[in-house]
Amino acid sequence: MTDPATQDFAATLRAHGLAPSAPRVAILRWLAGHPTHPTVDEVYRALHPTMPSLSRTTVYNVLHAFVACGLAGKVRTEDLELRYDGCAAPHAHFKCTRCGAILDLEGLPRNLAQRVGLPKECRAQAAAVTFWGLCPNCAD
């Protein structure tokens, strides 16, 4: 029998319309325990030792499915950098320019599009807000 946490993750996947395969459960569990905004390679490297049959393609496809169903978000802080966020609720990010850490920022206003003067004819579907600077560890 599986442990209660695995059952909870499986139920979450089912609630979002995804079958709870072993890779999906493992990746969702890992994302929940590591709010570090990982890349596909970081997730792969973390899970591959305990799941030798896991491929980078599987990790990419699972994360892509999580984004599509609202279980995760994509974070783009640089042109060629794509990271994943286990928190799919709207929020902003802060990226440290020294160590590369990405921190979640709460309090993104719901009416952000209106507050920045988005023309009335436009209908925003998403927003990405990122601040850059030194995190508390690097600012010392």
TORPAPA-627210 format. One record per atom (N, C-alpha, C): residue number from 1; atom name; chain; x, y, z; residue in one letter. Coordinates in nm, 2 decimals. Layout:
N
NUM:CA:A:X:Y:Z:a;
...
! end
This chain:
140
1:N:A:0.08:-0.12:0.00:m;
1:CA:A:0.00:0.00:0.00:m;
1:C:A:0.09:0.13:0.00:m;
2:N:A:0.04:0.23:-0.07:t;
2:CA:A:0.12:0.35:-0.07:t;
2:C:A:0.10:0.44:0.05:t;
3:N:A:0.19:0.52:0.07:d;
3:CA:A:0.18:0.61:0.19:d;
3:C:A:0.08:0.72:0.17:d;
4:N:A:0.03:0.78:0.28:p;
4:CA:A:-0.08:0.88:0.26:p;
4:C:A:-0.04:1.00:0.17:p;
5:N:A:0.09:1.05:0.18:a;
5:CA:A:0.13:1.16:0.09:a;
5:C:A:0.12:1.12:-0.05:a;
6:N:A:0.16:1.00:-0.09:t;
6:CA:A:0.15:0.96:-0.23:t;
6:C:A:0.00:0.95:-0.27:t;
7:N:A:-0.08:0.91:-0.18:q;
7:CA:A:-0.23:0.90:-0.21:q;
7:C:A:-0.28:1.04:-0.23:q;
8:N:A:-0.23:1.14:-0.15:d;
8:CA:A:-0.28:1.28:-0.17:d;
8:C:A:-0.23:1.34:-0.30:d;
9:N:A:-0.11:1.31:-0.34:f;
9:CA:A:-0.06:1.36:-0.47:f;
9:C:A:-0.13:1.29:-0.58:f;
10:N:A:-0.16:1.17:-0.57:a;
10:CA:A:-0.24:1.10:-0.67:a;
10:C:A:-0.38:1.16:-0.69:a;
11:N:A:-0.44:1.19:-0.57:a;
11:CA:A:-0.57:1.25:-0.57:a;
11:C:A:-0.57:1.39:-0.64:a;
12:N:A:-0.46:1.47:-0.61:t;
12:CA:A:-0.44:1.60:-0.67:t;
12:C:A:-0.43:1.58:-0.82:t;
13:N:A:-0.36:1.49:-0.87:l;
13:CA:A:-0.34:1.47:-1.01:l;
13:C:A:-0.48:1.43:-1.08:l;
14:N:A:-0.55:1.34:-1.01:r;
14:CA:A:-0.68:1.30:-1.06:r;
14:C:A:-0.78:1.42:-1.07:r;
15:N:A:-0.77:1.51:-0.97:a;
15:CA:A:-0.86:1.62:-0.96:a;
15:C:A:-0.83:1.72:-1.07:a;
16:N:A:-0.71:1.72:-1.12:h;
16:CA:A:-0.67:1.80:-1.23:h;
16:C:A:-0.67:1.73:-1.37:h;
17:N:A:-0.74:1.62:-1.37:g;
17:CA:A:-0.76:1.54:-1.50:g;
17:C:A:-0.64:1.46:-1.55:g;
18:N:A:-0.54:1.44:-1.46:l;
18:CA:A:-0.43:1.36:-1.50:l;
18:C:A:-0.42:1.22:-1.43:l;
19:N:A:-0.39:1.12:-1.50:a;
19:CA:A:-0.37:0.99:-1.44:a;
19:C:A:-0.25:0.99:-1.35:a;
20:N:A:-0.25:0.93:-1.23:p;
20:CA:A:-0.14:0.94:-1.14:p;
20:C:A:-0.03:0.84:-1.16:p;
21:N:A:0.04:0.86:-1.27:s;
21:CA:A:0.15:0.77:-1.30:s;
21:C:A:0.27:0.79:-1.20:s;
22:N:A:0.36:0.69:-1.20:a;
22:CA:A:0.47:0.70:-1.10:a;
22:C:A:0.55:0.83:-1.13:a;
23:N:A:0.59:0.86:-1.25:p;
23:CA:A:0.66:0.98:-1.28:p;
23:C:A:0.59:1.11:-1.24:p;
24:N:A:0.46:1.11:-1.27:r;
24:CA:A:0.38:1.23:-1.23:r;
24:C:A:0.38:1.25:-1.08:r;
25:N:A:0.35:1.14:-1.01:v;
25:CA:A:0.34:1.15:-0.86:v;
25:C:A:0.48:1.20:-0.81:v;
26:N:A:0.59:1.14:-0.86:a;
26:CA:A:0.72:1.17:-0.81:a;
26:C:A:0.76:1.31:-0.84:a;
27:N:A:0.73:1.36:-0.95:i;
27:CA:A:0.76:1.50:-0.99:i;
27:C:A:0.68:1.60:-0.91:i;
28:N:A:0.55:1.57:-0.89:l;
28:CA:A:0.46:1.66:-0.81:l;
28:C:A:0.51:1.66:-0.67:l;
29:N:A:0.55:1.55:-0.61:r;
29:CA:A:0.60:1.54:-0.48:r;
29:C:A:0.73:1.62:-0.46:r;
30:N:A:0.81:1.61:-0.56:w;
30:CA:A:0.94:1.68:-0.56:w;
30:C:A:0.92:1.83:-0.57:w;
31:N:A:0.83:1.87:-0.66:l;
31:CA:A:0.80:2.02:-0.67:l;
31:C:A:0.75:2.07:-0.54:l;
32:N:A:0.66:2.00:-0.48:a;
32:CA:A:0.60:2.04:-0.35:a;
32:C:A:0.70:2.06:-0.24:a;
33:N:A:0.81:1.98:-0.24:g;
33:CA:A:0.91:1.98:-0.14:g;
33:C:A:1.03:2.07:-0.17:g;
34:N:A:1.03:2.12:-0.30:h;
34:CA:A:1.15:2.20:-0.34:h;
34:C:A:1.10:2.33:-0.41:h;
35:N:A:1.06:2.43:-0.34:p;
35:CA:A:1.01:2.55:-0.41:p;
35:C:A:1.12:2.64:-0.46:p;
36:N:A:1.20:2.58:-0.55:t;
36:CA:A:1.32:2.64:-0.59:t;
36:C:A:1.32:2.69:-0.74:t;
37:N:A:1.20:2.67:-0.80:h;
37:CA:A:1.18:2.71:-0.94:h;
37:C:A:1.28:2.63:-1.03:h;
38:N:A:1.28:2.50:-1.03:p;
38:CA:A:1.38:2.42:-1.10:p;
38:C:A:1.36:2.42:-1.25:p;
39:N:A:1.47:2.39:-1.32:t;
39:CA:A:1.46:2.36:-1.46:t;
39:C:A:1.43:2.21:-1.48:t;
40:N:A:1.40:2.17:-1.61:v;
40:CA:A:1.38:2.03:-1.63:v;
40:C:A:1.50:1.95:-1.59:v;
41:N:A:1.62:1.99:-1.62:d;
41:CA:A:1.74:1.92:-1.59:d;
41:C:A:1.75:1.90:-1.44:d;
42:N:A:1.72:2.00:-1.36:e;
42:CA:A:1.73:1.99:-1.21:e;
42:C:A:1.64:1.89:-1.16:e;
43:N:A:1.51:1.89:-1.21:v;
43:CA:A:1.42:1.78:-1.17:v;
43:C:A:1.47:1.65:-1.21:v;
44:N:A:1.51:1.63:-1.33:y;
44:CA:A:1.56:1.51:-1.38:y;
44:C:A:1.68:1.46:-1.29:y;
45:N:A:1.78:1.54:-1.27:r;
45:CA:A:1.90:1.50:-1.19:r;
45:C:A:1.86:1.46:-1.05:r;
46:N:A:1.76:1.53:-0.99:a;
46:CA:A:1.71:1.50:-0.85:a;
46:C:A:1.64:1.36:-0.85:a;
47:N:A:1.56:1.33:-0.95:l;
47:CA:A:1.48:1.21:-0.94:l;
47:C:A:1.54:1.08:-1.01:l;
48:N:A:1.63:1.11:-1.10:h;
48:CA:A:1.69:0.99:-1.18:h;
48:C:A:1.76:0.89:-1.10:h;
49:N:A:1.83:0.92:-0.99:p;
49:CA:A:1.89:0.82:-0.91:p;
49:C:A:1.80:0.72:-0.85:p;
50:N:A:1.68:0.76:-0.82:t;
50:CA:A:1.58:0.67:-0.76:t;
50:C:A:1.48:0.62:-0.86:t;
51:N:A:1.48:0.68:-0.98:m;
51:CA:A:1.39:0.63:-1.09:m;
51:C:A:1.48:0.62:-1.22:m;
52:N:A:1.56:0.52:-1.23:p;
52:CA:A:1.65:0.50:-1.34:p;
52:C:A:1.59:0.50:-1.48:p;
53:N:A:1.46:0.47:-1.49:s;
53:CA:A:1.40:0.46:-1.62:s;
53:C:A:1.34:0.60:-1.66:s;
54:N:A:1.35:0.70:-1.57:l;
54:CA:A:1.30:0.83:-1.60:l;
54:C:A:1.39:0.90:-1.70:l;
55:N:A:1.33:0.97:-1.80:s;
55:CA:A:1.40:1.04:-1.90:s;
55:C:A:1.38:1.19:-1.89:s;
56:N:A:1.46:1.27:-1.95:r;
56:CA:A:1.44:1.41:-1.95:r;
56:C:A:1.31:1.45:-2.02:r;
57:N:A:1.29:1.37:-2.13:t;
57:CA:A:1.17:1.39:-2.21:t;
57:C:A:1.04:1.37:-2.12:t;
58:N:A:1.04:1.27:-2.04:t;
58:CA:A:0.93:1.24:-1.95:t;
58:C:A:0.91:1.36:-1.86:t;
59:N:A:1.02:1.41:-1.80:v;
59:CA:A:1.02:1.52:-1.70:v;
59:C:A:0.96:1.64:-1.77:v;
60:N:A:1.01:1.67:-1.89:y;
60:CA:A:0.96:1.78:-1.97:y;
60:C:A:0.81:1.77:-2.00:y;
61:N:A:0.77:1.65:-2.04:n;
61:CA:A:0.63:1.63:-2.08:n;
61:C:A:0.54:1.64:-1.95:n;
62:N:A:0.58:1.59:-1.84:v;
62:CA:A:0.50:1.59:-1.72:v;
62:C:A:0.49:1.74:-1.67:v;
63:N:A:0.60:1.81:-1.67:l;
63:CA:A:0.59:1.95:-1.63:l;
63:C:A:0.51:2.03:-1.72:l;
64:N:A:0.51:2.00:-1.85:h;
64:CA:A:0.43:2.07:-1.95:h;
64:C:A:0.28:2.04:-1.92:h;
65:N:A:0.25:1.92:-1.89:a;
65:CA:A:0.11:1.88:-1.85:a;
65:C:A:0.07:1.95:-1.72:a;
66:N:A:0.16:1.96:-1.63:f;
66:CA:A:0.12:2.03:-1.50:f;
66:C:A:0.09:2.18:-1.53:f;
67:N:A:0.16:2.24:-1.62:v;
67:CA:A:0.14:2.38:-1.65:v;
67:C:A:0.00:2.39:-1.72:v;
68:N:A:-0.02:2.30:-1.81:a;
68:CA:A:-0.15:2.30:-1.89:a;
68:C:A:-0.27:2.29:-1.81:a;
69:N:A:-0.26:2.21:-1.70:c;
69:CA:A:-0.38:2.18:-1.61:c;
69:C:A:-0.38:2.27:-1.49:c;
70:N:A:-0.28:2.36:-1.47:g;
70:CA:A:-0.29:2.45:-1.36:g;
70:C:A:-0.22:2.40:-1.23:g;
71:N:A:-0.14:2.29:-1.24:l;
71:CA:A:-0.07:2.24:-1.12:l;
71:C:A:0.07:2.31:-1.10:l;
72:N:A:0.12:2.38:-1.21:a;
72:CA:A:0.25:2.44:-1.20:a;
72:C:A:0.24:2.56:-1.29:a;
73:N:A:0.34:2.65:-1.28:g;
73:CA:A:0.36:2.76:-1.36:g;
73:C:A:0.49:2.76:-1.43:g;
74:N:A:0.51:2.84:-1.53:k;
74:CA:A:0.64:2.86:-1.60:k;
74:C:A:0.69:2.99:-1.55:k;
75:N:A:0.82:2.99:-1.53:v;
75:CA:A:0.89:3.11:-1.49:v;
75:C:A:1.00:3.14:-1.59:v;
76:N:A:1.00:3.25:-1.65:r;
76:CA:A:1.10:3.30:-1.75:r;
76:C:A:1.17:3.42:-1.69:r;
77:N:A:1.29:3.41:-1.65:t;
77:CA:A:1.36:3.53:-1.59:t;
77:C:A:1.47:3.57:-1.68:t;
78:N:A:1.51:3.49:-1.78:e;
78:CA:A:1.61:3.53:-1.88:e;
78:C:A:1.56:3.48:-2.01:e;
79:N:A:1.63:3.52:-2.12:d;
79:CA:A:1.58:3.48:-2.25:d;
79:C:A:1.57:3.33:-2.27:d;
80:N:A:1.68:3.26:-2.24:l;
80:CA:A:1.68:3.12:-2.27:l;
80:C:A:1.66:3.03:-2.14:l;
81:N:A:1.61:3.09:-2.04:e;
81:CA:A:1.60:3.01:-1.91:e;
81:C:A:1.45:2.99:-1.89:e;
82:N:A:1.41:2.86:-1.88:l;
82:CA:A:1.27:2.82:-1.85:l;
82:C:A:1.27:2.74:-1.72:l;
83:N:A:1.20:2.79:-1.62:r;
83:CA:A:1.20:2.72:-1.49:r;
83:C:A:1.05:2.69:-1.46:r;
84:N:A:1.03:2.60:-1.37:y;
84:CA:A:0.89:2.56:-1.33:y;
84:C:A:0.86:2.60:-1.19:y;
85:N:A:0.74:2.63:-1.16:d;
85:CA:A:0.70:2.68:-1.03:d;
85:C:A:0.59:2.59:-0.98:d;
86:N:A:0.61:2.53:-0.86:g;
86:CA:A:0.50:2.44:-0.81:g;
86:C:A:0.38:2.52:-0.76:g;
87:N:A:0.39:2.65:-0.75:c;
87:CA:A:0.28:2.74:-0.71:c;
87:C:A:0.22:2.80:-0.84:c;
88:N:A:0.11:2.76:-0.88:a;
88:CA:A:0.04:2.81:-1.00:a;
88:C:A:-0.04:2.94:-0.97:a;
89:N:A:-0.06:2.98:-0.85:a;
89:CA:A:-0.14:3.10:-0.82:a;
89:C:A:-0.06:3.22:-0.87:a;
90:N:A:-0.13:3.33:-0.91:p;
90:CA:A:-0.06:3.44:-0.96:p;
90:C:A:0.03:3.51:-0.86:p;
91:N:A:0.16:3.53:-0.89:h;
91:CA:A:0.25:3.59:-0.80:h;
91:C:A:0.37:3.64:-0.88:h;
92:N:A:0.45:3.73:-0.82:a;
92:CA:A:0.57:3.78:-0.89:a;
92:C:A:0.69:3.71:-0.84:a;
93:N:A:0.80:3.74:-0.90:h;
93:CA:A:0.93:3.67:-0.87:h;
93:C:A:1.04:3.77:-0.85:h;
94:N:A:1.14:3.73:-0.77:f;
94:CA:A:1.26:3.81:-0.75:f;
94:C:A:1.38:3.72:-0.79:f;
95:N:A:1.47:3.76:-0.88:k;
95:CA:A:1.59:3.68:-0.91:k;
95:C:A:1.71:3.75:-0.87:k;
96:N:A:1.79:3.68:-0.79:c;
96:CA:A:1.92:3.74:-0.74:c;
96:C:A:2.02:3.74:-0.85:c;
97:N:A:2.08:3.85:-0.88:t;
97:CA:A:2.17:3.86:-0.99:t;
97:C:A:2.31:3.80:-0.95:t;
98:N:A:2.33:3.77:-0.83:r;
98:CA:A:2.46:3.71:-0.79:r;
98:C:A:2.45:3.56:-0.78:r;
99:N:A:2.36:3.51:-0.70:c;
99:CA:A:2.35:3.36:-0.68:c;
99:C:A:2.25:3.29:-0.77:c;
100:N:A:2.16:3.37:-0.83:g;
100:CA:A:2.06:3.31:-0.92:g;
100:C:A:1.94:3.25:-0.85:g;
101:N:A:1.93:3.27:-0.72:a;
101:CA:A:1.81:3.22:-0.65:a;
101:C:A:1.68:3.30:-0.70:a;
102:N:A:1.57:3.23:-0.71:i;
102:CA:A:1.45:3.29:-0.75:i;
102:C:A:1.35:3.27:-0.63:i;
103:N:A:1.30:3.39:-0.59:l;
103:CA:A:1.21:3.39:-0.47:l;
103:C:A:1.07:3.43:-0.52:l;
104:N:A:0.97:3.37:-0.45:d;
104:CA:A:0.83:3.41:-0.48:d;
104:C:A:0.80:3.54:-0.40:d;
105:N:A:0.72:3.63:-0.47:l;
105:CA:A:0.67:3.75:-0.41:l;
105:C:A:0.52:3.75:-0.41:l;
106:N:A:0.46:3.77:-0.29:e;
106:CA:A:0.32:3.77:-0.28:e;
106:C:A:0.26:3.91:-0.30:e;
107:N:A:0.13:3.92:-0.31:g;
107:CA:A:0.07:4.05:-0.32:g;
107:C:A:0.06:4.11:-0.45:g;
108:N:A:0.06:4.03:-0.56:l;
108:CA:A:0.04:4.08:-0.69:l;
108:C:A:-0.10:4.13:-0.71:l;
109:N:A:-0.13:4.26:-0.74:p;
109:CA:A:-0.27:4.30:-0.74:p;
109:C:A:-0.35:4.24:-0.85:p;
110:N:A:-0.47:4.20:-0.82:r;
110:CA:A:-0.56:4.14:-0.92:r;
110:C:A:-0.58:4.23:-1.04:r;
111:N:A:-0.59:4.36:-1.02:n;
111:CA:A:-0.62:4.45:-1.12:n;
111:C:A:-0.49:4.51:-1.18:n;
112:N:A:-0.38:4.43:-1.19:l;
112:CA:A:-0.25:4.48:-1.24:l;
112:C:A:-0.26:4.53:-1.38:l;
113:N:A:-0.34:4.47:-1.47:a;
113:CA:A:-0.35:4.52:-1.61:a;
113:C:A:-0.40:4.66:-1.61:a;
114:N:A:-0.50:4.69:-1.53:q;
114:CA:A:-0.56:4.82:-1.53:q;
114:C:A:-0.46:4.92:-1.46:q;
115:N:A:-0.39:4.88:-1.36:r;
115:CA:A:-0.30:4.97:-1.29:r;
115:C:A:-0.18:5.01:-1.37:r;
116:N:A:-0.14:4.93:-1.47:v;
116:CA:A:-0.03:4.96:-1.56:v;
116:C:A:-0.08:5.03:-1.68:v;
117:N:A:-0.21:5.05:-1.70:g;
117:CA:A:-0.26:5.13:-1.81:g;
117:C:A:-0.27:5.05:-1.94:g;
118:N:A:-0.30:4.92:-1.92:l;
118:CA:A:-0.33:4.83:-2.04:l;
118:C:A:-0.45:4.89:-2.12:l;
119:N:A:-0.44:4.91:-2.25:p;
119:CA:A:-0.55:4.97:-2.32:p;
119:C:A:-0.68:4.88:-2.30:p;
120:N:A:-0.80:4.95:-2.30:k;
120:CA:A:-0.92:4.88:-2.28:k;
120:C:A:-0.95:4.77:-2.38:k;
121:N:A:-0.90:4.79:-2.50:e;
121:CA:A:-0.92:4.70:-2.61:e;
121:C:A:-0.85:4.57:-2.59:e;
122:N:A:-0.75:4.57:-2.51:c;
122:CA:A:-0.66:4.45:-2.48:c;
122:C:A:-0.72:4.37:-2.37:c;
123:N:A:-0.71:4.24:-2.39:r;
123:CA:A:-0.75:4.14:-2.28:r;
123:C:A:-0.63:4.06:-2.24:r;
124:N:A:-0.57:4.09:-2.13:a;
124:CA:A:-0.46:4.02:-2.08:a;
124:C:A:-0.50:3.88:-2.04:a;
125:N:A:-0.42:3.78:-2.08:q;
125:CA:A:-0.44:3.64:-2.04:q;
125:C:A:-0.34:3.59:-1.94:q;
126:N:A:-0.23:3.66:-1.92:a;
126:CA:A:-0.13:3.62:-1.83:a;
126:C:A:-0.04:3.74:-1.80:a;
127:N:A:0.03:3.74:-1.69:a;
127:CA:A:0.13:3.85:-1.66:a;
127:C:A:0.25:3.78:-1.60:a;
128:N:A:0.37:3.83:-1.62:a;
128:CA:A:0.49:3.78:-1.56:a;
128:C:A:0.56:3.90:-1.51:a;
129:N:A:0.58:3.91:-1.38:v;
129:CA:A:0.65:4.02:-1.31:v;
129:C:A:0.77:3.96:-1.24:v;
130:N:A:0.89:4.01:-1.28:t;
130:CA:A:1.01:3.97:-1.22:t;
130:C:A:1.10:4.09:-1.18:t;
131:N:A:1.15:4.09:-1.06:f;
131:CA:A:1.24:4.19:-1.01:f;
131:C:A:1.38:4.13:-1.01:f;
132:N:A:1.49:4.20:-1.03:w;
132:CA:A:1.62:4.15:-1.02:w;
132:C:A:1.70:4.24:-0.92:w;
133:N:A:1.79:4.18:-0.85:g;
133:CA:A:1.87:4.25:-0.75:g;
133:C:A:1.95:4.14:-0.67:g;
134:N:A:1.98:4.18:-0.55:l;
134:CA:A:2.05:4.09:-0.45:l;
134:C:A:1.96:4.04:-0.35:l;
135:N:A:1.96:3.91:-0.33:c;
135:CA:A:1.88:3.84:-0.23:c;
135:C:A:1.93:3.88:-0.09:c;
136:N:A:1.86:3.85:0.02:p;
136:CA:A:1.91:3.88:0.15:p;
136:C:A:2.05:3.82:0.18:p;
137:N:A:2.08:3.69:0.13:n;
137:CA:A:2.21:3.63:0.16:n;
137:C:A:2.32:3.70:0.09:n;
138:N:A:2.29:3.75:-0.04:c;
138:CA:A:2.40:3.81:-0.12:c;
138:C:A:2.41:3.96:-0.08:c;
139:N:A:2.31:4.02:-0.03:a;
139:CA:A:2.32:4.16:0.00:a;
139:C:A:2.40:4.19:0.13:a;
140:N:A:2.43:4.09:0.21:d;
140:CA:A:2.51:4.11:0.33:d;
140:C:A:2.65:4.14:0.30:d;
! end
